[in-house]
Amino acid sequence: MKQQPWRIFKKNGISWARDPAFHTTGQVLQGFCGRTGGVSQGSFESLNISYVSGDDPRHVAQNREKMADAIGFGMSGWTGLRQVHGSRVIRTGLEDAGRGAFGSEAELLEADGQITNIPGTTLISQHADCVPLYFWDPAQRAIGLSHGGWKGTLLDIAGSTVKAMAEAYGSKPEDLLAAIGPSAGPCHYEVDGPVIHQVTEVFGQGTFLLDRLLQPSQNTGHAFLDLWETNRQLLLRQGLRDSNISISGLCTLCHQETFFSHRCGFGGRQAAFLQLL
């Protein structure tokens, strides 16, 4: 599979990016929503989809409906998580459809990944610099969506999702398509000494991989972490084919006009979404 650039689409003022490799299968609805076209104000301007403290819940509900209408999925299938920067992955069933759609109190259990084989269920995760990880198994017709900041990434949320799909649906790593979506890129994601130490713990002190994952910073004791490459390496560890892993290359800090970025002071969050058609 030759990797192609993610494309940006727009309808009714709502923008979203999607991976051609997922889209061309015709069997999943996949993408990452931008921050324009909503009704929220201030640091949440304008399409904040998170019931984060400070935004008007009525605005969040309107934003979610506007997003779902533009992209073409129903709110009745929305399934959201109470994300905690961990590595827990849950299996989403018919009874979970609509959970968390119109309030955080109705979200699923604390987790950072979810999987399903139920058509029409729209897996949702919330992001503002953290990495969205998409999984599609065309052989078993199953999908997964996960959220990984540096904590979740180094706890191997990517590997946990692959293992959960294998256990639940019999998915084989070599059959999986995976996409690493828009997030803070290696050009901007600066981390401190404790995070650098954890990276070396996961990948081994002095290995050649560290030179690809960590780049020097002008700030003493800091470095720039490549979350995209880190997740790609963790997926390769699980047995995914390199040719089946795509990276969006879209940095949320570089594209503030399109995406929310927590590190740039935005309060809003955007949605990653994945639905089995």
C-alpha positions, -999 to +999 in steps of 0.1 A: +000+000+000+016+032-011+010+060+014-009+090+002-013+124+019-044+128+040-069+151+023-089+179+039-127+180+032-152+207+040-190+210+042-212+236+059-181+252+074-170+219+090-136+205+079-121+171+085-090+152+073-091+116+062-067+089+052-072+077+015-061+042+025-091+038+048-115+057+026-108+038-006-119+005+011-155+018+010-161-001+042-153+024+069-160+061+076-128+076+090-114+110+098-102+137+121-124+168+125-110+204+124-119+233+147-139+255+123-177+258+117-189+256+153-206+279+178-182+279+208-163+311+218-130+322+232-103+295+235-130+270+224-136+287+191-153+272+173-161+235+169-152+223+204-167+188+207-156+182+244-176+189+275-144+203+290-148+228+318-153+264+306-174+259+275-212+261+273-226+225+272-253+237+248-226+248+224-208+215+226-240+196+219-247+219+188-211+214+177-214+176+178-246+176+159-232+200+132-201+178+129-221+146+126-245+161+101-217+174+078-197+142+079-227+119+076-231+098+107-259+097+133-255+108+169-274+076+179-243+056+172-218+079+189-196+061+215-173+082+236-147+074+263-136+090+295-100+093+285-073+090+312-040+087+292-037+050+299-036+018+278-070+002+286-091-008+255-128-018+257-151-036+234-181-016+223-214-033+217-249-025+206-258-015+242-232+013+241-245+031+210-252+067+219-232+066+251-216+100+258-232+117+228-248+145+248-230+146+280-198+133+296-217+117+324-230+090+300-196+082+285-182+047+286-158+035+313-123+050+317-103+039+288-083+053+259-092+028+232-123+010+219-130-017+193-161-029+177-175-051+148-209-035+149-218-016+117-231+019+124-213+024+157-192+055+155-161+053+177-151+087+189-120+100+207-111+136+217-078+153+208-058+185+210-022+174+203-025+137+214-023+110+186-054+093+172-047+057+162-071+041+137-073+003+130-093-015+103-094-053+099-109-061+065-107-098+070-127-099+102-146-066+096-136-050+128-123-016+138-104+002+166-097+037+176-073+048+203-060+080+220-023+083+228-004+112+243+032+105+255+019+086+285-005+064+265+020+059+237+048+047+260+022+025+279+017+010+244-020+018+237-012+009+201-002-026+211-030-030+235-055-022+207-039-047+184-041-074+211-077-065+220-088-069+184-069-103+182-086-115+213-121-102+205-123-109+167-094-131+158-077-102+140-042-110+127-016-081+128-006-087+092-042-081+081-046-048+099-045-013+084-034+014+108-034+051+105-016+076+128-036+108+126-030+145+131-013+155+164+017+174+178+045+166+153+082+159+160+089+195+150+071+208+181+066+181+207+092+190+233+095+167+264+116+168+296+140+144+312+115+121+329+098+115+295+131+109+278+140+084+304+107+065+298+114+064+261+148+049+267+132+023+291+107+013+263+132+011+234+165+005+251+194+027+261+217+034+232+197+018+205+197+033+170+159+039+173+164+066+200+181+088+174+150+086+153+125+091+181+143+119+200+160+150+186+180+175+206+164+207+220+182+240+228+167+236+263+190+216+285+176+183+295+148+184+269+143+168+235+117+167+207+098+134+207+084+120+175+051+105+186+043+094+151+074+073+147+072+060+182+037+046+176+048+032+142+076+013+159+052-001+185+029-012+158+057-029+139+066-047+172+031-062+171+036-076+136+018-050+114+032-046+079+051-014+074+032-009+042-001-010+061+008+019+084+001+054+073+011+087+090-009+118+084+021+142+088-003+169+100+010+187+131-017+204+152+008+231+163+017+239+127-019+241+116-036+261+143-060+276+118-074+241+112-069+222+145-070+229+182-037+226+200-035+224+238+001+235+237-008+266+219-034+276+245-066+263+230-093+250+253-112+230+227-109+195+215-116+179+181-129+145+173-113+115+157-140+092+143-142+057+129-173+038+118-178+004+102-202+008+073 
